[in-house]
Amino acid sequence: MRIVIAEDSVLLREGLARLLADFGEDVVAMVGDAEAAKAAVAELVPDLIVLDVRMPPDHTDEGIRAALAIRRSHPDVAVLVLSQYVEQHYATELLAGDTAKVGYLLKDRVADVREFVDAVRRVAEGGTALRSRGGVAPAGPQSPP
């Protein structure tokens, strides 16, 4: 699967890329801001983008707004928001209507690497992944074992 990672923390961005590569996924771009995320999706048309909510320049909601824009402009690209924060209004908008190919996970609620990779794959395959107290709550089509 072809993945774009949009995360302003270079350590997390590089770590996610290596983790996903270790599980056989193809990270085709890594960017540090929302505008670069939208440009990477437009140019590369990946299967999935993983985005942080708060990104430069203002560190408010640039990432989630980019996720919404990507869902509108490239509906075939799966979107997984991975954040420290729950942005209730935007999360609700992201999950409104068709929830296929969408996920919203809190970084500190991901307790297992394989569980995270399974959520990435599930979202890319058309399912949904949402945060939960014990980890990732799947919805929609499940990843094959």
C-alpha positions, 0 to 999 in steps of 0.5 A: 500500500502507498502511504503519505505521512503528514506529521510536523514532529520529525521523530514521529514522522520518521518513526511511523515511516520506519514502522510501516516499512517494517510491515511491508508498506510503501511510504511514498512521501513524508511531509511536515505541514498541511499544505504539503500534505494536500500537495503530496496527495494531489501529486502521488494519489496514495492509498492512504494518508496519515495526518496529525491534527495540529500542524504548522503554521499555527498548530491549531487544526490545519491537519484536520482541515487538510483531511477534510479537504482531501476527503472532498478532493480525493475520495478514493484516498483513505484518511487516518488522523493520528493525534494527541487531541480530539477536535470534536467539531472536525472529528464529527465532520470527518466521520459524518456521512460515509465513514468508509476509508476514515480513521481517527486515533489518539496517539496515546491510546495506541497501545500495540504496534500491530494493532496500529498497523492493522488499523492502517490497513483496515482504513485503506481497505475501506473500513473505519478505525476509531480510538477507544479506551483499550486501544483501536476500535474497529468498524467496517471491513476487518483486515485479513489476519 
